[in-house]
Amino acid sequence: MSKVSYYTEEGLKKLRRELNQLKDIERPKASQAIADARDKGDLSENAEYDAAKESQGLLELRISKLEETLSNARVINESNIDHSKVLILSTIDVKNLSNNSIMTYTLVAESEADLANGKISINSPIGKGLLGKKKGDKAIIPVPSGKIELEILKITR
């Protein structure tokens, strides 16, 4: 059973660009590499041919996964988002209650996650722990290093 994934318009465009790049540029390169390796003689002892075939297999797998992701992708209409609780595309300020540091996160689809830019996946432990919470709520979230307690200070967007 396929799982529906939600994306921003920007995130969906990025996935489509990647798929087009793989199909239009990388796939012909892989085919050419196989043809070049095949021209070098005996295929039973041709490591270059084996490597080119393996590379093509991995490329086709990536293309297949992207096509499946795109077929189950839905664009999020940001105007319909409830800003009173944490949902996908919510930008939130949270306070770590153990060290009083304040962080700002935006919850996004897994493929759009980028921690360096404050975008965390809704499927991450922190994302899951914050989903559905409201301003002032506290969340105790299990993480690999133990548990962290976060308080939601502000929800925007």
C-alpha positions, 0 to 999 in steps of 0.5 A: 500500500502506498503512503501519501506524502505531503510537500510544499510546491518548492519541494515537489518541484525539486523532486521533479527536477531530480527525476528529470535530471536522472531520466534525461541526463544520467540514464543516457550516460549509463547506457553509453557507459555500458555500450563503451564497456561492451565494446572492450571485449569479453563480457565475462571478464570485463569489470568495467561492464559489470560496474556500468550495469550495476550503476545502471541498476542503482540509477533505475532503482532511484528513478523508480522510487522517485516516480512512486514518491511523486505519484503519491505526493500531495501539495500542501495548501498553506492557507488551510493550515490550522496555526493553533497547533503544530502541523506540517509546515508549522514554524515553531519556537521551542525552548529546551527545558534542560538548558533553556536554549531556544530553537526555531524549527519548521516541520516539513516532509522527510525529503525536504528536511534540512537541519542546517536550515531549521527544517526537520522532518515530521517523521523525526523523533522531535517532529513526531513529538511536537505534532499536534501540540499547542503553544505552551504545551510541553513535550518529552521526546525520546531521542537517541541520547535519552529524552529531551523536554521541549516547551512550545513558545510560538507557532507561526505560518 
